[in-house]
């Protein structure tokens, strides 16, 4: 039985791929409007048993009613697949998520802001070095300190990467903790901490809202006359 909020969504995605301007939707050349087959109830139960946690309800029903991944925001929704008997999400950066930590609460706070600001002020600048080799050594050492602060597995406990926007920017779905069910933006490659996606009213965006908003925007774009017409 199809969950009401996902009624007709798979068909709408398929229809988008036939529209003359569908290629103008950002990221569509990556997912090409294809959706994976939905998971069976047994497969979903097996996935959750392996992860040791129940997935957010709207994401659970998406997996069983719409598809296990594929067409979606940015370059698509990372598919979850069983490979050699083990479940995993696949995509650019999906391995950043520690699947053994999904039952742990996603932290309410990131690194200490003062420690973060202090480290950013210490970032080496090329013009301060006479030799490029010295700058390269300094920035490499600084990067190691940044990664130790920002990319520790504990920072993203209880979360999975579900999409990427290019340039090492990604989006996470929070699985456990007080932020369960919401989408967070990851721009750590640009020296910023993870932040929740917010709607126009300033409320955290849920998985269902994230996907449906993308679908509605994509339909508006795809139904426009091609720009080269």
Secondary structure, DSSP 8 states (H G I E B T S, - for coil): ---GGGTTHHHHHHHHTTSTTGGGSTTHHHHTT-B-----HHHHHHHHHHHTS---HHHHHHHHHT-SSBS-STT-B-EEEEETTEEEEESTTGGGS-GGGTTS---SS-S-HHHHHHHHHT---GGG-SSHHHHHHHHHHHHHHHHHHH--GGGGTTEEEEEEEETTEEEEEE-SSTTTTBEEEE-GGGT---EE-B-TTS-B-BHHHHHHHHHHHHHHHHTS--TT-
